[in-house]
Amino acid sequence: MPGVALTQAVQHRQGRRLKRVDVRGVLGEVAAQPYMVQVERQHGVLRDRLACLTRKPHAFGKVVATWRACFSLALFEHHWVQPQVAWRVRLDTWDGQRRYDQRTPAMALGLADQAWSRSEFLTHPVYHGI
């Protein structure tokens, strides 16, 4: 069938450590982005945080302004407040308690030097402009 493609990502591991990923086209051409792990992870986080993305949503998800506010708050909390395991960095020396420095996606991009606390997130003044 023209336009149909099936791409397979094969993970090669040594123990629990991922060594490499081979991408091969099973049917048709190899897709440019064969696996959308980051997108699927974000969708899962949003489904957990926002009840309006579940099967039977409540009324607040049906109003556009409320939906945008809830969605924006959930994304901001995900990127600026909650440290992600995928972005952690191994420390050079082990102090007996921590092996990794936990980071948020904003810290990984250099937009923040620390994870925001929830109280800082809720009380930070916002400039709306003119």
Secondary structure per residue as TSV (DSSP state, phi and psi in degrees):
chain	resnum	aa	ss	phi	psi
A	1	M	-	360.0	128.3
A	2	P	T	-70.1	141.3
A	3	G	T	85.1	-2.6
A	4	V	-	-101.8	131.7
A	5	A	-	-139.7	145.0
A	6	L	E	-128.7	117.2
A	7	T	E	-111.8	137.7
A	8	Q	E	-119.0	133.2
A	9	A	E	-106.4	116.8
A	10	V	E	-103.1	121.6
A	11	Q	E	-94.5	129.6
A	12	H	E	-107.0	122.3
A	13	R	E	-120.7	153.2
A	14	Q	E	-123.6	102.1
A	15	G	T	71.6	-125.5
A	16	R	T	-96.6	-5.8
A	17	R	E	-90.1	130.8
A	18	L	E	-78.5	122.1
A	19	K	E	-92.4	-48.5
A	20	R	E	-160.5	163.2
A	21	V	E	-125.4	123.4
A	22	D	E	-102.0	133.2
A	23	V	E	-112.1	128.1
A	24	R	E	-136.9	148.6
A	25	G	E	-87.2	115.8
A	26	V	E	-82.1	-40.0
A	27	L	E	-140.0	119.8
A	28	G	S	80.4	-158.4
A	29	E	S	-77.9	155.6
A	30	V	-	-73.9	131.2
A	31	A	-	-68.5	148.5
A	32	A	S	-65.3	-39.4
A	33	Q	S	-122.1	90.5
A	34	P	-	-71.1	-26.3
A	35	Y	-	-137.8	130.8
A	36	M	-	-105.4	55.9
A	37	V	H	-61.2	-45.7
A	38	Q	H	-64.0	-41.7
A	39	V	H	-66.4	-44.4
A	40	E	H	-65.8	-37.2
A	41	R	H	-63.7	-42.5
A	42	Q	H	-65.2	-40.2
A	43	H	H	-62.5	-40.4
A	44	G	H	-64.0	-41.2
A	45	V	H	-62.8	-44.1
A	46	L	H	-66.2	-36.5
A	47	R	H	-65.4	-36.6
A	48	D	H	-67.9	-39.4
A	49	R	H	-82.4	-32.7
A	50	L	-	-114.3	112.7
A	51	A	G	-66.4	-21.6
A	52	C	G	-71.9	-8.7
A	53	L	G	-94.9	0.6
A	54	T	S	-84.3	-176.1
A	55	R	S	-64.4	-44.5
A	56	K	S	-119.0	88.7
A	57	P	-	-73.8	156.5
A	58	H	-	-83.1	174.9
A	59	A	G	-64.7	-29.5
A	60	F	G	-63.7	-23.9
A	61	G	G	-79.3	-7.7
A	62	K	G	-94.3	-11.6
A	63	V	S	-95.0	125.7
A	64	V	H	-61.1	-44.3
A	65	A	H	-64.0	-41.8
A	66	T	H	-68.4	-40.3
A	67	W	H	-59.1	-47.3
A	68	R	H	-62.7	-41.0
A	69	A	H	-64.7	-46.7
A	70	C	H	-64.0	-43.5
A	71	F	H	-63.4	-44.8
A	72	S	H	-64.1	-42.4
A	73	L	H	-64.2	-40.7
A	74	A	H	-65.5	-41.8
A	75	L	H	-66.3	-41.9
A	76	F	H	-62.7	-44.2
A	77	E	I	-62.3	-39.1
A	78	H	I	-66.3	-40.1
A	79	H	I	-88.0	-26.8
A	80	W	I	-114.3	-25.7
A	81	V	I	-104.6	-46.2
A	82	Q	S	-89.4	115.3
A	83	P	-	-63.5	143.9
A	84	Q	E	-112.5	138.2
A	85	V	E	-62.1	-35.4
A	86	A	E	-65.0	-23.1
A	87	W	E	-101.4	2.6
A	88	R	E	-67.9	155.3
A	89	V	E	-124.7	132.0
A	90	R	E	-69.2	131.6
A	91	L	-	-75.9	148.5
A	92	D	S	-66.2	-42.3
A	93	T	S	-119.7	144.7
A	94	W	-	-95.7	124.8
A	95	D	-	-92.5	11.8
A	96	G	S	92.0	-12.9
A	97	Q	S	-123.1	-46.6
A	98	R	-	-118.6	135.3
A	99	R	S	-103.2	-20.7
A	100	Y	E	-128.0	150.5
A	101	D	E	-97.7	117.0
A	102	Q	E	-76.0	137.6
A	103	R	E	-136.1	153.0
A	104	T	-	-93.5	165.6
A	105	P	H	-58.5	-35.3
A	106	A	H	-65.9	-36.2
A	107	M	H	-68.5	-37.9
A	108	A	H	-65.3	-31.3
A	109	L	T	-85.7	-6.4
A	110	G	T	83.9	14.1
A	111	L	S	-84.9	-18.9
A	112	A	-	-141.6	152.0
A	113	D	S	-101.4	-7.7
A	114	Q	S	-152.6	161.4
A	115	A	-	-75.1	137.3
A	116	W	-	-72.4	145.1
A	117	S	-	-82.1	162.2
A	118	R	H	-66.6	-35.2
A	119	S	H	-69.0	-38.7
A	120	E	H	-63.9	-39.4
A	121	F	H	-62.9	-40.2
A	122	L	H	-82.7	-22.8
A	123	T	H	-109.0	-0.3
A	124	H	-	-68.4	130.5
A	125	P	-	-68.8	143.9
A	126	V	-	-115.7	130.6
A	127	Y	-	-92.5	119.8
A	128	H	-	-93.4	-14.8
A	129	G	-	75.9	-175.2
A	130	I	-	-114.2	360.0
